[in-house]
Amino acid sequence: MRIRALSVFEGVVYHCVLVDPQHPCRPTLEVEAVLRAGDADDGPILLSVADYVLMAGGHDVARPCLDQLAARGRIVAHLGVDHLAFPTWTPVDISVPGHPA
């Protein structure tokens, strides 16, 4: 599945959309957001498990995927909430509007 982050702040995705629902157990992250210092340069980008479950198609679809992701160390707690960690991601457009890239 491909997820596009539309806003990221201090390593956490705040707004995102589902680009491709295929293969929910192999989520990838694309970032189309303004990134400033500290937003994505200090560790993985995190997406809440709740957002992931919704985009994956609900608990029945997501549960076996979450088990696999947890076994690979991709589920982390951040501020008391479980998140899916994306140590690598694909930049789509991360520049500040009106400024050269």
C-alpha positions as CSV (number, residue, x, y, z in Angstrom):
1,M,0.0,0.0,0.0
2,R,1.2,3.5,-0.7
3,I,0.4,6.3,1.7
4,R,1.1,10.0,1.0
5,A,1.9,12.2,3.9
6,L,0.6,15.8,3.4
7,S,1.8,17.3,6.6
8,V,4.6,16.1,8.9
9,F,5.7,17.9,12.1
10,E,8.5,16.7,14.3
11,G,8.5,13.3,12.7
12,V,4.8,12.6,13.0
13,V,2.3,12.5,10.0
14,Y,-0.7,14.7,10.8
15,H,-2.5,14.5,7.4
16,C,-2.3,11.7,4.8
17,V,-4.2,10.0,2.0
18,L,-4.2,6.5,0.6
19,V,-2.7,6.4,-2.8
20,D,-2.8,2.6,-3.5
21,P,-4.5,0.1,-1.2
22,Q,-2.7,-3.0,-2.7
23,H,-0.6,-5.0,-0.3
24,P,-1.5,-3.5,3.1
25,C,1.1,-5.6,4.8
26,R,3.9,-3.8,2.9
27,P,3.1,-0.1,3.5
28,T,5.3,2.6,1.9
29,L,5.3,6.3,2.6
30,E,5.6,9.1,0.2
31,V,5.9,12.7,1.5
32,E,4.4,15.6,-0.2
33,A,4.7,18.2,2.6
34,V,6.8,21.1,3.6
35,L,9.6,19.7,5.8
36,R,11.5,22.0,8.0
37,A,14.5,21.3,10.3
38,G,13.4,18.6,12.8
39,D,10.4,17.4,10.9
40,A,12.0,14.4,9.3
41,D,15.8,14.4,10.0
42,D,15.9,12.9,13.4
43,G,14.7,9.3,13.0
44,P,11.8,7.6,11.2
45,I,8.6,9.3,10.2
46,L,5.7,8.0,12.3
47,L,2.1,7.3,11.2
48,S,-0.5,6.4,13.9
49,V,-1.6,2.8,13.9
50,A,-5.2,4.1,14.0
51,D,-4.7,5.9,10.6
52,Y,-3.0,2.9,9.2
53,V,-5.8,0.5,10.2
54,L,-8.4,2.8,8.6
55,M,-6.5,3.0,5.3
56,A,-5.8,-0.7,5.3
57,G,-9.5,-1.5,5.4
58,G,-10.2,-2.1,9.1
59,H,-9.1,-4.3,11.9
60,D,-9.8,-7.6,10.2
61,V,-7.4,-6.7,7.3
62,A,-4.9,-4.8,9.4
63,R,-4.4,-7.3,12.3
64,P,-2.2,-9.8,10.5
65,C,-0.2,-7.0,8.9
66,L,0.3,-5.3,12.3
67,D,1.6,-8.6,13.7
68,Q,4.1,-8.8,10.9
69,L,5.1,-5.2,11.2
70,A,5.5,-5.5,14.9
71,A,7.8,-8.6,14.5
72,R,10.0,-6.4,12.2
73,G,10.2,-3.7,14.8
74,R,8.0,-1.2,12.8
75,I,5.5,-0.5,15.6
76,V,6.7,2.0,18.1
77,A,5.1,3.9,20.9
78,H,5.3,7.7,20.7
79,L,3.7,9.9,23.4
80,G,1.7,6.8,24.6
81,V,0.3,6.1,21.1
82,D,1.3,3.2,18.8
83,H,2.7,4.3,15.5
84,L,4.0,2.7,12.3
85,A,7.6,3.7,11.8
86,F,8.9,4.5,8.3
87,P,12.7,4.6,8.5
88,T,12.8,5.2,4.8
89,W,10.3,7.2,2.7
90,T,10.0,8.7,-0.8
91,P,10.0,12.5,-1.2
92,V,7.4,13.7,-3.7
93,D,7.6,17.4,-3.0
94,I,9.1,18.6,0.3
95,S,10.1,22.2,-0.6
96,V,8.7,25.4,0.9
97,P,6.2,27.0,-1.5
98,G,7.7,30.0,-3.3
99,H,11.3,28.9,-2.6
100,P,13.7,27.1,-4.9
101,A,14.2,23.5,-4.0
